[in-house]
């Protein structure tokens, strides 16, 4: 569904190659991608967007994977899943991107650039 590089050096858009309705049906039926599905409702719109690139950090945030305490705690790499800045709040992707005071300034700056709140 996302763009990928072919061996020839060009790119292809998988959503355009296959039937977008079939992709959407599979997407809606998929049980494990609930975090990402909350952010991407329509695959065709996402695949054909004219802005932004997908990178390692965006993928981690959208899938709730990565270096958050909550994720690392699941695998016993952290003693607690709590945010170090806020007692009892789970340090997960949603908390970090929407609520954590550690990122207030970044969210404010992004909101100023966008002209609207990013959360």
C-alpha positions in Angstrom: 0.0 0.0 0.0 2.9 2.4 0.5 5.4 3.4 -2.1 8.4 1.1 -2.4 11.6 1.1 -4.4 11.9 -1.5 -7.2 15.2 -3.1 -8.2 15.2 -0.9 -11.3 15.5 2.2 -9.1 12.0 3.5 -9.8 9.1 3.4 -7.4 5.7 1.9 -7.6 2.5 2.7 -5.7 1.2 -0.6 -4.5 -2.3 0.8 -3.9 -2.6 1.9 -7.5 -1.3 -1.5 -8.8 -3.9 -3.5 -7.0 -7.6 -2.9 -6.5 -8.0 -0.1 -3.9 -11.4 -1.5 -2.8 -9.8 -4.9 -2.0 -7.0 -3.2 0.0 -9.6 -1.1 2.0 -11.6 -4.3 2.8 -8.5 -6.1 4.0 -7.5 -3.0 6.0 -10.8 -2.8 7.7 -10.9 -6.5 8.5 -7.3 -6.6 9.8 -7.3 -7.1 13.6 -3.8 -6.1 14.7 -3.3 -2.7 13.1 -5.8 -0.8 15.4 -3.2 1.9 16.3 -2.4 2.7 12.7 -6.0 2.3 11.6 -7.0 5.1 14.0 -4.7 7.4 12.0 -5.2 6.1 8.5 -8.9 5.6 7.7 -8.8 5.5 3.9 -5.8 3.7 2.4 -6.2 5.2 -1.0 -6.1 8.7 0.4 -3.0 7.9 2.4 -1.2 6.2 -0.5 -1.9 9.0 -2.9 -1.2 11.9 -0.5 1.0 14.7 -1.9 2.9 15.5 1.3 5.1 13.8 3.8 7.4 10.9 3.7 7.3 7.8 5.8 10.4 7.2 7.9 11.6 5.0 10.7 10.3 7.4 13.5 6.8 7.9 11.9 6.4 4.2 11.5 7.3 3.6 15.1 4.9 6.2 16.3 2.0 5.0 14.1 2.4 1.4 15.1 3.0 2.1 18.8 6.4 0.5 18.6 9.7 2.1 19.4 11.6 3.3 22.4 8.7 4.3 24.7 8.8 2.9 28.2 5.4 1.2 27.6 6.7 -0.7 24.6 10.1 -1.6 26.2 8.3 -2.7 29.4 6.4 -5.3 27.4 9.7 -7.0 26.7 11.2 -6.5 30.2 13.7 -3.9 29.0 12.2 -1.3 31.3 11.1 -1.7 34.9 8.0 0.4 34.4 5.7 1.5 31.5 5.2 4.9 33.1 6.3 8.2 31.6 9.3 9.6 33.5 7.8 13.1 33.4 4.3 12.3 34.5 3.5 9.9 37.3 1.2 7.0 36.3 0.8 8.0 32.7 1.8 5.2 30.3 4.7 6.3 28.2 3.3 5.2 24.8 3.1 6.8 21.4 -0.3 8.5 22.1 0.9 10.0 25.3 4.1 11.2 23.8 2.5 12.7 20.7 -0.6 14.2 22.4 -0.2 14.7 26.1 3.4 14.6 27.5 4.7 17.8 28.8 8.2 16.9 27.4 6.9 17.6 23.9 4.6 20.7 24.6 7.0 23.1 22.9 7.3 20.9 19.8 3.5 20.5 19.6 3.1 24.3 20.0 5.6 25.0 17.2 3.9 22.5 14.9 0.5 24.0 15.6 1.8 27.4 14.8 3.2 26.2 11.5 0.0 24.3 10.6 -2.3 27.0 11.8 -4.2 24.4 13.9 -3.5 22.1 16.9 -1.8 18.8 15.8 -3.7 16.8 18.4 
